[in-house]
């Protein structure tokens, strides 16, 4: 008989349910939804285990065999975690899907993974029904009734959808975990697909437990209360918040989605001591109007992947927190900059057991200060990655035994690593390399701005390799927004080549499930002659 393993999700929850059945391990809060009347949803280990057993029974009843795939498409709900555990129990493979995914992209991922079924929230049902005929393997749909924004669409009125509430109301005896090995797949997480069709990274069951190491590396204590508004469909929320919490017996707090306006209120209400930032989140939070109580919060530190160097220290000072910067990708690789150890702006040095180098186009290691691709591998071994059904992409990603990140960075004389830009995404303007983080800080500090993302477009001059600087800006109040005043502020605080060539005024910055700004959508919408695009001359 297989011995339980604290690297396997099903075993983690079941063993904890025996040892600490009444420990309240997860809270899914409602304050960020501006809903103070509805009680938060809290789960003990025993409740998680019970819900997972009932969903596991439903998966078996649907005829799901070990290794069969199904889609999982909802925001952060308790049932999301219970379904994850059910996948581990049954040996099936979940495919996390951002609930904002639509049309062709959704159909592609479901078909590419060969999903036989779908677990989703009711607010995703319309989109699932719309593409169902394009996914011939999709035989069943199990929908969670949430009542969030779905006045007209209900599970009972939707063709072929069963009720998650009904499943969770039916008792089910615990079944034996069907895994044959800890290396059996647990999930297939798709990349964002910024440079082509998304690719599905296969995660083994034992990788979930190993992700809990991130909490230990970050310095979580036994009294930690982690918080995240990042989607559980993304590896960060699982690795930085969920896995350490379940393994270490902490108490984590989840929001349905990231909210910059209620972030600190949520942390204060629930006594959260650490939260995670990605992508453009730090700039968005820093753009919020200052409040007298900004520094009055229980947060000890923030785990950040992409804190702009220009706002690092001002962010720490304003909110009375410390930054622990780190770097990783869904395919692998890990480096971190412990609090107070490395220089501001560096994402750190490789984690124990990991090698990392900056390589040029000929795979030679770049000297300090010279930019190249950030590459990593296990110490003394070759890197490997499994893109589901795509052997060529898997081999290309690990050419020469190195995991090719596609990110451009450099090191300093002391061996600290720095991220510069995504391959193909650097901004070279009038011969200078533009540090977008400094531009974003200058704009984020202006009271008229709610959010900002800086990127480059082909230079109007036509100079090879040159780009003009575009600042996509979300105004705090569009009706009173004054582009000329923002240009003037940029002139005052930035060197001339860093001043944006254009201000692109938008209602929101399009972002992935990990809150990473999606440059391609802004680029597609960019038109220098459009009424929402301003230059210094046209705004004067």
C-alpha positions as CSV (number, residue, x, y, z in Angstrom):
1,X,0.0,0.0,0.0
2,X,1.3,3.5,-0.9
3,X,2.5,5.6,2.0
4,X,1.1,9.1,2.2
5,X,3.4,11.9,0.9
6,X,3.5,15.5,2.0
7,X,4.4,16.3,-1.6
8,X,1.0,15.1,-2.9
9,X,-2.0,17.4,-2.5
10,X,-4.5,14.6,-1.7
11,X,-2.3,13.3,1.0
12,X,-1.5,16.7,2.4
13,X,-5.2,17.6,2.9
14,X,-6.2,14.1,4.2
15,X,-3.4,13.9,6.7
16,X,-4.0,17.4,8.0
17,X,-7.7,16.6,8.2
18,X,-6.8,13.8,10.6
19,X,-4.4,15.8,12.7
20,X,-6.0,19.2,12.7
21,X,-9.6,18.7,11.4
22,X,-11.0,22.0,12.8
23,X,-8.0,24.2,11.8
24,X,-9.4,27.1,9.7
25,X,-6.8,27.0,6.9
26,X,-8.5,29.0,4.1
27,X,-10.7,32.1,4.0
28,X,-12.3,33.5,0.9
29,X,-13.2,37.0,1.7
30,X,-16.0,39.3,0.4
31,X,-14.8,42.8,1.4
32,X,-13.0,43.2,-1.9
33,X,-16.3,42.6,-3.7
34,X,-17.8,45.5,-1.7
35,X,-20.0,43.0,0.0
36,X,-19.7,43.4,3.7
37,X,-23.1,41.7,4.4
38,X,-22.2,38.2,3.1
39,X,-20.1,36.2,5.5
40,X,-16.7,35.2,4.3
41,X,-16.3,31.5,3.2
42,X,-14.0,29.6,5.5
43,X,-12.7,26.1,5.1
44,X,-11.1,23.8,7.7
45,X,-9.0,20.9,6.7
46,X,-11.9,18.6,7.4
47,X,-14.2,20.6,5.2
48,X,-11.7,20.7,2.4
49,X,-11.3,17.0,2.6
50,X,-15.0,16.3,2.6
51,X,-15.7,18.6,-0.3
52,X,-12.9,17.0,-2.3
53,X,-14.2,13.5,-1.7
54,X,-17.6,14.5,-3.0
55,X,-16.2,16.1,-6.1
56,X,-13.9,13.1,-6.6
57,X,-17.0,10.9,-6.5
58,X,-18.6,13.0,-9.2
59,X,-15.5,12.8,-11.4
60,X,-15.5,9.0,-11.2
61,X,-19.3,9.0,-11.9
62,X,-18.5,10.9,-15.1
63,X,-16.2,8.1,-16.1
64,X,-13.0,10.0,-15.7
65,X,-10.0,7.6,-15.7
66,X,-6.6,8.2,-14.3
67,X,-4.8,10.7,-16.6
68,X,-8.0,12.1,-18.1
69,X,-8.1,15.9,-18.4
70,X,-10.8,18.4,-17.4
71,X,-11.0,22.2,-17.5
72,X,-11.2,24.2,-14.3
73,X,-12.5,27.7,-14.9
74,X,-13.5,30.0,-12.0
75,X,-12.3,32.8,-9.8
76,X,-10.9,32.1,-6.4
77,X,-13.6,30.1,-4.6
78,X,-13.3,27.3,-2.0
79,X,-14.6,24.9,-4.5
80,X,-11.6,25.6,-6.7
81,X,-9.2,24.2,-4.1
82,X,-11.6,21.3,-3.4
83,X,-11.6,20.4,-7.1
84,X,-7.8,20.5,-7.2
85,X,-7.7,18.0,-4.3
86,X,-10.3,15.9,-6.1
87,X,-8.0,15.7,-9.2
88,X,-5.2,14.5,-7.0
89,X,-7.4,11.8,-5.4
90,X,-8.7,10.5,-8.7
91,X,-5.4,10.7,-10.6
92,X,-7.1,13.0,-13.2
93,X,-5.5,16.1,-14.6
94,X,-7.0,19.6,-14.2
95,X,-6.4,22.3,-16.7
96,X,-6.7,25.7,-15.0
97,X,-8.3,28.3,-17.2
98,X,-8.5,32.1,-16.6
99,X,-12.3,32.8,-16.2
100,X,-11.8,35.8,-18.6
101,X,-10.7,33.5,-21.4
102,X,-12.9,33.7,-24.5
103,X,-13.7,32.2,-27.9
104,X,-10.8,30.8,-29.9
105,X,-8.3,30.7,-27.1
106,X,-10.7,28.8,-24.8
107,X,-11.6,26.3,-27.5
108,X,-7.9,25.9,-28.4
109,X,-6.8,25.1,-24.8
110,X,-9.7,22.7,-24.1
111,X,-9.1,20.9,-27.4
112,X,-5.3,20.9,-27.2
113,X,-5.4,19.3,-23.7
114,X,-8.2,16.8,-24.8
115,X,-10.4,17.8,-21.9
116,X,-13.3,15.4,-21.4
117,X,-15.2,17.7,-19.0
118,X,-15.4,21.1,-17.5
119,X,-15.8,22.4,-13.9
120,X,-16.7,26.1,-14.1
121,X,-18.5,28.9,-12.3
122,X,-21.9,29.9,-13.5
123,X,-20.5,33.2,-14.8
124,X,-18.4,31.2,-17.3
125,X,-21.2,29.1,-18.6
126,X,-22.2,31.3,-21.5
127,X,-18.7,31.1,-22.9
128,X,-18.4,27.4,-22.3
129,X,-21.7,26.7,-24.1
130,X,-20.7,28.9,-27.0
131,X,-17.5,26.9,-27.8
132,X,-18.8,23.4,-26.7
133,X,-19.5,22.2,-30.2
134,X,-15.9,23.0,-31.2
135,X,-14.6,20.7,-28.4
136,X,-15.8,17.2,-29.4
137,X,-14.1,15.5,-26.4
138,X,-16.0,17.7,-23.9
139,X,-18.7,15.4,-22.5
140,X,-19.8,17.0,-19.3
141,X,-20.0,20.3,-17.5
142,X,-20.2,20.8,-13.7
143,X,-21.1,24.4,-12.8
144,X,-20.8,26.1,-9.4
145,X,-23.7,28.4,-8.6
146,X,-22.2,31.6,-7.2
147,X,-24.8,34.3,-8.0
148,X,-22.0,36.7,-9.0
149,X,-23.2,38.7,-12.0
150,X,-25.4,36.0,-13.6
151,X,-28.9,37.2,-13.2
152,X,-30.2,35.6,-16.4
153,X,-28.0,32.5,-16.7
154,X,-28.6,29.6,-14.3
155,X,-27.2,26.1,-14.2
156,X,-30.7,24.5,-14.7
157,X,-31.3,26.6,-17.8
158,X,-28.0,25.8,-19.4
159,X,-27.8,22.8,-21.7
160,X,-25.9,19.9,-20.3
161,X,-24.6,21.5,-17.1
162,X,-24.9,19.8,-13.7
163,X,-25.0,21.5,-10.3
164,X,-21.9,21.7,-8.1
165,X,-24.1,22.5,-5.2
166,X,-25.9,19.2,-5.8
167,X,-22.7,17.3,-5.9
168,X,-21.5,18.9,-2.6
169,X,-24.8,18.0,-0.9
170,X,-24.3,14.3,-1.5
171,X,-22.2,12.4,1.0
172,X,-19.3,10.4,-0.4
173,X,-17.0,8.0,1.3
174,X,-13.3,8.7,0.8
175,X,-11.9,6.7,-2.1
176,X,-8.3,5.4,-2.3
177,X,-6.0,7.8,-4.0
178,X,-5.6,6.5,-7.6
179,X,-2.1,7.8,-8.3
180,X,0.4,5.2,-9.4
181,X,3.4,7.5,-8.8
182,X,4.1,10.9,-7.4
183,X,5.2,11.9,-10.9
184,X,1.7,11.4,-12.3
185,X,0.4,14.7,-13.7
186,X,-1.8,16.9,-11.5
187,X,-2.4,19.9,-13.8
188,X,-1.5,21.4,-17.2
189,X,-1.0,25.2,-16.8
190,X,-1.0,27.1,-20.1
191,X,1.3,30.0,-20.8
192,X,-0.2,33.3,-21.7
193,X,0.5,32.8,-25.4
194,X,2.0,36.3,-26.0
195,X,4.1,35.0,-28.9
196,X,1.8,32.4,-30.4
197,X,-0.7,29.7,-29.3
198,X,-0.5,29.0,-25.5
199,X,1.6,26.0,-24.5
200,X,0.5,23.7,-21.7
201,X,3.2,23.0,-19.0
202,X,2.6,19.6,-17.4
203,X,2.9,19.7,-13.5
204,X,3.4,16.5,-11.6
205,X,1.7,15.8,-8.3
206,X,4.8,16.0,-6.3
207,X,5.7,19.4,-7.7
208,X,2.8,20.9,-5.7
209,X,4.3,19.9,-2.4
210,X,7.7,21.1,-3.5
211,X,6.2,24.5,-4.2
212,X,5.7,24.9,-0.4
213,X,9.4,25.4,-0.2
214,X,8.9,28.9,-1.4
215,X,7.2,29.8,1.8
216,X,10.2,28.5,3.7
217,X,12.6,30.4,1.4
218,X,10.6,33.6,1.9
219,X,10.8,33.2,5.7
220,X,7.2,32.3,6.6
221,X,6.8,31.7,10.3
222,X,4.2,29.4,11.9
223,X,2.1,32.4,12.6
224,X,2.1,33.8,9.1
225,X,-1.2,34.8,7.4
226,X,-0.6,35.0,3.7
227,X,-2.9,36.9,1.4
228,X,-3.4,36.9,-2.4
229,X,-5.8,38.3,-5.0
230,X,-3.9,36.5,-7.7
231,X,-5.8,33.8,-9.6
232,X,-5.4,30.2,-8.5
233,X,-5.3,29.4,-12.3
234,X,-1.7,30.8,-12.1
235,X,1.3,29.2,-10.6
236,X,2.1,32.1,-8.3
237,X,-1.0,31.9,-6.1
238,X,-0.5,28.2,-5.8
239,X,3.2,28.3,-5.0
240,X,3.4,31.4,-2.8
241,X,0.1,31.2,-1.0
242,X,-1.8,27.9,-1.3
243,X,1.0,25.3,-1.1
244,X,2.9,26.8,1.9
245,X,-0.4,27.3,3.7
246,X,-1.7,23.8,3.3
247,X,1.7,22.2,4.1
248,X,2.7,24.5,7.0
249,X,-0.8,24.7,8.6
250,X,-1.1,28.4,8.2
251,X,-4.2,30.4,7.5
252,X,-4.4,32.1,4.1
253,X,-6.8,34.7,2.8
254,X,-8.0,34.8,-0.9
255,X,-9.9,37.5,-2.8
256,X,-11.9,36.6,-5.9
257,X,-9.5,38.7,-7.8
258,X,-6.8,41.4,-7.3
259,X,-8.1,44.7,-5.9
260,X,-5.7,47.6,-5.5
261,X,-8.3,49.8,-3.9
262,X,-9.3,47.4,-1.1
263,X,-6.0,45.6,-0.7
264,X,-4.9,47.2,2.6
265,X,-8.5,47.1,4.0
266,X,-8.5,43.3,3.4
267,X,-5.1,42.9,5.0
268,X,-6.2,45.0,8.1
269,X,-9.4,43.1,8.5
270,X,-7.9,39.7,8.4
271,X,-4.5,40.4,10.0
272,X,-2.6,39.4,6.9
273,X,1.2,39.5,7.3
274,X,2.4,38.9,3.8
275,X,1.1,39.1,0.2
276,X,2.4,38.6,-3.3
277,X,2.9,41.0,-6.1
278,X,3.4,40.3,-9.8
279,X,3.5,42.2,-13.1
280,X,2.1,45.6,-13.0
281,X,0.5,45.2,-9.5
282,X,3.1,47.3,-7.7
283,X,2.7,50.3,-10.0
284,X,-1.1,50.0,-9.8
285,X,-1.0,50.0,-6.0
286,X,1.5,52.8,-5.9
287,X,-0.7,54.9,-8.2
288,X,-3.5,54.9,-5.6
289,X,-4.0,58.3,-3.8
290,X,-2.0,58.4,-0.6
291,X,-3.8,57.9,2.7
292,X,-2.7,58.9,6.2
293,X,-3.0,55.2,7.3
294,X,-1.0,53.7,4.4
295,X,1.7,52.6,6.8
296,X,-0.7,51.4,9.4
297,X,-1.2,47.7,8.4
298,X,-0.2,44.3,9.7
299,X,1.9,43.3,6.6
300,X,5.5,42.4,7.5
301,X,6.8,42.0,3.9
302,X,5.8,41.5,0.3
303,X,7.0,38.7,-2.0
304,X,7.5,40.5,-5.3
305,X,8.3,39.3,-8.8
306,X,8.9,42.4,-10.8
307,X,9.1,45.4,-8.3
308,X,10.2,48.3,-10.4
309,X,13.5,49.6,-9.0
310,X,12.2,53.2,-9.2
311,X,9.5,52.6,-6.7
312,X,11.1,49.9,-4.5
313,X,12.2,52.1,-1.6
314,X,9.3,54.6,-1.9
315,X,6.9,51.6,-1.8
316,X,8.6,50.2,1.3
317,X,8.5,53.5,3.1
318,X,5.0,54.5,2.2
319,X,3.4,51.2,3.2
320,X,5.8,50.3,6.0
321,X,6.8,46.9,4.5
322,X,9.8,45.1,3.2
323,X,10.3,43.7,-0.2
324,X,11.5,40.1,-0.9
325,X,12.1,40.0,-4.6
326,X,12.2,36.7,-6.5
327,X,12.2,35.4,-10.0
328,X,10.8,32.2,-11.5
329,X,8.8,31.0,-14.5
330,X,6.0,28.4,-14.8
331,X,8.5,26.2,-16.6
332,X,11.0,26.4,-13.8
333,X,14.1,28.3,-12.5
334,X,14.2,30.1,-9.2
335,X,16.2,33.0,-7.8
336,X,15.5,35.3,-4.8
337,X,16.8,38.4,-3.1
338,X,16.4,38.0,0.7
339,X,15.2,41.1,2.6
340,X,18.1,43.4,3.3
341,X,20.7,41.3,1.5
342,X,20.9,42.2,-2.1
343,X,20.9,45.5,-4.0
344,X,17.6,47.3,-4.8
345,X,16.4,46.3,-8.3
346,X,18.0,42.8,-8.2
347,X,15.8,39.7,-8.2
348,X,18.6,37.9,-6.4
349,X,20.8,34.9,-6.9
350,X,19.9,31.3,-7.8
351,X,18.2,29.2,-5.2
352,X,20.2,26.3,-3.7
353,X,20.5,23.5,-6.2
354,X,20.0,25.8,-9.1
355,X,22.4,27.3,-11.7
356,X,21.6,30.5,-13.5
357,X,23.6,32.4,-16.1
358,X,23.2,35.3,-18.6
359,X,24.0,33.8,-22.0
360,X,24.6,35.6,-25.3
361,X,23.3,34.4,-28.7
362,X,26.2,31.9,-29.0
363,X,25.6,30.5,-25.5
364,X,28.6,32.3,-24.0
365,X,28.3,33.7,-20.5
366,X,27.9,37.5,-20.6
367,X,30.3,39.5,-18.3
368,X,28.8,41.7,-15.6
369,X,26.8,44.6,-17.0
370,X,26.2,43.0,-20.4
371,X,22.7,42.0,-21.2
372,X,21.8,38.5,-22.4
373,X,19.1,35.8,-21.9
374,X,18.4,34.6,-18.4
375,X,18.9,30.8,-18.5
376,X,18.8,28.3,-15.7
377,X,19.1,24.6,-14.9
378,X,19.3,22.2,-11.9
379,X,22.9,22.2,-10.6
380,X,24.9,19.7,-12.4
381,X,22.0,18.5,-14.6
382,X,20.0,19.4,-17.7
383,X,16.9,21.4,-17.6
384,X,13.7,19.8,-18.8
385,X,10.1,20.9,-19.4
386,X,7.1,19.1,-20.7
387,X,4.8,21.1,-23.0
388,X,1.7,18.9,-23.4
389,X,1.7,17.3,-26.8
390,X,4.5,19.6,-28.1
391,X,7.8,17.8,-28.1
392,X,9.5,20.3,-30.4
393,X,8.6,23.3,-28.2
394,X,9.8,21.3,-25.1
395,X,13.2,20.7,-26.8
396,X,13.5,24.3,-28.0
397,X,12.8,25.6,-24.6
398,X,15.7,23.5,-23.1
399,X,18.2,23.8,-25.9
400,X,21.7,22.9,-24.7
401,X,20.4,21.7,-21.4
402,X,19.4,25.3,-20.3
403,X,15.9,26.5,-19.6
404,X,15.6,29.5,-22.0
405,X,13.5,32.1,-20.2
406,X,13.1,34.5,-23.1
407,X,13.9,37.3,-20.6
408,X,16.8,39.6,-21.0
409,X,18.9,40.5,-17.9
410,X,22.4,41.1,-16.6
411,X,24.5,40.6,-13.5
412,X,26.6,42.9,-11.5
413,X,30.2,42.4,-10.2
414,X,28.9,40.7,-7.1
415,X,26.9,38.1,-9.1
416,X,23.4,39.6,-8.4
417,X,20.9,39.2,-11.2
418,X,18.7,41.8,-12.8
419,X,15.7,41.6,-15.1
420,X,15.8,44.2,-18.0
421,X,13.0,43.3,-20.4
422,X,11.2,40.5,-22.2
423,X,13.0,39.4,-25.3
424,X,11.9,41.8,-28.1
425,X,10.3,44.2,-25.6
426,X,13.2,46.6,-24.8
427,X,12.8,50.3,-25.6
428,X,15.7,52.0,-27.2
429,X,14.9,55.6,-27.8
430,X,17.3,58.1,-29.4
431,X,20.2,55.8,-28.6
432,X,19.3,55.4,-24.9
433,X,17.8,52.3,-23.2
434,X,14.7,53.5,-21.5
435,X,14.0,52.0,-18.1
436,X,10.3,51.8,-18.2
437,X,10.0,51.4,-14.4
438,X,11.3,54.9,-13.8
439,X,8.8,56.3,-16.4
440,X,6.0,54.4,-14.7
441,X,7.0,55.7,-11.3
442,X,6.9,59.4,-12.5
443,X,3.5,58.9,-14.0
444,X,2.1,56.8,-11.2
445,X,2.9,59.5,-8.7
446,X,0.7,62.0,-10.6
447,X,-2.7,62.4,-8.8
448,X,-4.6,62.2,-12.1
449,X,-3.4,58.7,-12.9
450,X,-5.0,55.4,-11.6
451,X,-2.7,53.0,-13.5
452,X,0.0,53.0,-16.1
453,X,2.1,50.7,-18.3
454,X,5.0,51.9,-20.5
455,X,5.9,50.1,-23.8
456,X,7.5,50.9,-27.1
457,X,6.3,51.2,-30.7
458,X,8.3,51.5,-33.9
459,X,9.9,54.9,-34.0
460,X,8.2,57.4,-36.3
461,X,11.7,58.3,-37.5
462,X,12.1,54.9,-39.0
463,X,15.5,54.5,-37.4
464,X,16.4,50.7,-37.2
465,X,16.1,49.3,-33.7
466,X,14.6,52.5,-32.3
467,X,11.3,52.8,-30.6
468,X,9.1,55.7,-29.4
469,X,7.9,55.5,-25.8
470,X,4.2,55.0,-25.2
471,X,2.6,55.4,-21.7
472,X,-0.8,53.7,-21.5
473,X,-2.6,55.6,-18.8
474,X,-5.8,54.9,-16.9
475,X,-7.0,58.3,-15.6
476,X,-8.5,58.7,-12.1
477,X,-11.2,60.8,-13.7
478,X,-11.3,60.7,-17.5
479,X,-13.5,63.8,-17.8
480,X,-11.0,66.0,-16.1
481,X,-7.8,64.4,-17.3
482,X,-5.3,66.9,-18.6
483,X,-2.6,65.3,-20.9
484,X,-0.6,68.5,-21.0
485,X,-0.2,68.6,-17.2
486,X,1.0,65.0,-17.2
487,X,3.6,65.7,-20.0
488,X,4.7,68.7,-18.0
489,X,5.2,66.5,-14.9
490,X,7.2,64.0,-16.9
491,X,9.4,66.8,-18.3
492,X,10.1,67.9,-14.7
493,X,11.1,64.6,-13.3
494,X,12.5,62.6,-16.2
495,X,15.5,63.0,-18.5
496,X,14.4,64.0,-22.0
497,X,14.7,60.6,-23.8
498,X,12.5,59.0,-21.1
499,X,9.6,61.4,-21.6
500,X,6.8,59.5,-23.4
501,X,6.4,60.2,-27.1
502,X,2.7,59.4,-26.6
503,X,0.0,59.1,-23.9
504,X,-2.5,56.4,-24.8
505,X,-5.6,57.0,-22.6
506,X,-7.5,53.8,-21.9
507,X,-10.2,52.5,-19.5
508,X,-8.0,49.7,-18.2
509,X,-4.6,48.1,-18.7
510,X,-5.4,44.6,-20.2
511,X,-3.7,42.0,-17.9
512,X,-3.3,38.3,-17.7
513,X,-4.4,36.2,-14.8
514,X,-1.1,36.9,-13.1
515,X,-1.7,40.7,-13.5
516,X,1.0,41.0,-16.2
517,X,0.1,43.8,-18.6
518,X,-0.6,42.5,-22.1
519,X,1.3,44.8,-24.4
520,X,0.0,43.2,-27.6
521,X,-3.5,44.4,-27.0
522,X,-2.4,47.9,-26.3
523,X,-0.2,47.8,-29.4
524,X,-3.0,46.5,-31.5
525,X,-5.2,49.4,-30.3
526,X,-2.5,52.0,-30.7
527,X,-3.0,54.6,-33.4
528,X,-1.1,57.9,-33.3
529,X,-4.0,59.6,-34.9
530,X,-6.7,58.3,-32.6
531,X,-8.5,60.7,-30.3
532,X,-7.3,58.9,-27.2
533,X,-3.6,59.2,-28.1
534,X,-1.8,62.5,-27.3
535,X,1.6,64.0,-27.9
536,X,3.1,67.0,-26.2
537,X,2.2,69.0,-29.3
538,X,-1.4,67.9,-29.6
539,X,-2.1,68.2,-25.9
540,X,-0.7,71.8,-25.6
